[in-house]
Amino acid sequence: MASSQSTDIMSSDRRRTDDQMKLPQVQRNLNDPVCALDLPPESLRILHRMKITSLRDLWKFTKQELKDCGLTERELCEVLSKATAEKLESCNQLSSHLEAAQKRFTSGCPKLDHFFRGGFPHGRILEVCGPAGAGKTQLCLQLSLVIQLAKVSGGLGGDCLYLFTENGFPSRRLKQLSDHYAKHAGTDASYSAISLDNVFVETLNSFDKLEAFLTIRIHSLLAARPVRLIVIDSITNVFRYIDTEDVQIPQRARALQSIGTLLIGLQNTYGVSIVCANQISDAVQSSDLHGLPGNSVVPALGIAWANFVSTRIMLRKTYNSESRASPSFSPHREMCVLFSPCLPSTSMTFKITAEGIFASG
């Protein structure tokens, strides 16, 4: 396991990675808002629901993903035609560009990858929320290792920057997972790419420390190392202390806005994926956007943070009376997609073992 402070800085200049998303060649400015395309109100509502506000956002989605979220073939052709400022002979003409721009990375479990339609979306903010002990940190640790796999093996062939805000980083568990992959390296050479030296851990237990790191120090590391994944575990903890200091809601919202904007900037500049663990809080009222319908809990930090999240996954852990009566009972664990522009709202069961997180269904 490495420390970002010990990294030799080769250059302080920001640069894009070689894997930065390749955008289609268009005549319009990629920062143009989609509302300027003179689209029907229904098409604009669908794009807004998918958090597509600019042409740059549009090129992050495949044709099928846009259709899955409600656009008809005719509406999709109109959107793409106006977005490229030219008449397309067919939607398939641009589809190849959109498909090439969409990348995914493995979860470390083939069945989970199938559940996520090929793995987690790359280049976006993924939130993993749930109660204590649900498996959030377990999943984050696993992703910090499998992201190092070569692209042909489902990884992105890069390092992970792990920003830990809680007390006591679980280094033993990370080593246990790393040892598991090392054992498989003898039969599968792809696992030989996984090393603790490629996981850079920073402990940042306050909002000020996190903001300062994301503003200044992180750029030297991202410029010097092929970081493909940034993990924040958990995003909630740094704002918990703000809440205890009699800070008014607008100030807290501005703090959330600051962190979210910094993460989006890093994402766009360096082409990294970002995974944030989030805790849960009591629900004022149930909502199918921020929590499961009828649930008494919702992800913490509210709408101010949710606006920055592309895909939100909730991990749940429940017990039944029979399992509690057993001397070796294990909880029922479930992984639920709360919202995503590229995944349906669905769920599947999983288990946590000494070797990692795996689908159990």
C-alpha positions, 0 to 999 in steps of 0.5 A: 500500500502506497502513500500519495505523499511519497510519490515523486512528482514528475510534473505539476501540470495537469494533463488528460490521461490516454484513456480520456473519453474520445468525443465525436467530432461535432460542429457545435461547442461541446459546452452548449446547453441541450436546451439550445437545440430547440427540442420538444419539451418531452425530449428535454424533460427526459434529458434533464432527468438523465442529468444531461445539460450539455452536449458533452454530457450527451456523448457519454451515453450510448444510443441504447441507454438513451432509448432505455430512458424513454426516448423513442427512435424518432426523438433520438434521431432528432436529438442527435441530428440537432446536436451534431448540427447536420442531418444524419442519415440514420442514428446508427451513424453516430451510434458507433461513436457513442458506444466507443465512448462508453467504458465500464470496469469490473466489480470483481465478480462476473455475476455482478458485472452481468447485473450492471450490464458489463460492470460499473460505468467509467468516468462518472460518480457512483455512490454506494450507500447503506447502513453500517455493516452493509458492505460499502467499504468491502466493495470499495476495497475490492474496486481499489484492487480490480481497477488495476486489472488490464482492460482485457480483463475488465479493469482499467489498468491503473491505480486507485486513490483511496480517500478515507475519512473514517477512523482506522483504515482497514489495511488488514482487510485490503491485504487479505483481498490482495493476497487472494488475488495473488494466489490466483496469479499462478493460474491467471496471469492477469491477477499479477497486475494487482498490487498494494503499491498501486493503492494510494491511501490518504486519511482526511477526517474533516471537510477542510482537509478534503477540500484542500486535498481536492483543490491542490495536492491531488493534481500532483499525484494524478499528473504523476500516476495513472490513477483511474479510480478515486474512492471517498469512504465515506463522503458523509463523515466530513459533513457530519462534523459540519452539522455539529458546529451549528452551521446553517443549511445554506452553508452546508449546501455550499460546502456540498456544492464545493466538493461536488464541483471539485470532483466533477472537475477532476473527472473531466480533467483526468478521465477518472471514475469516482466511487463515494460511500454514503451513509443513511439517515431517517427519512422525512418522507419516502422517495423513489429518487433518494431511497426505496419506496416505503423505506424509513431511511434514505441516503444522507446529504440530501438533494444538494449532493444527489445532483452530482451522483450519476448512479446510486446503489444501496446495500441492505442487510436484513435478518430473519428469525430463522437465521438469528436462531442459527449459531452460524447465521448470516444476514440477507444482503441485497444490492439495489439500483436506486437511480442510474441513466444506464441501469434499470431500477432492480436488485440482486442478492450478494454475499461477503466472504474472505475472498470478497463480494460476490453475487449469491443469486 
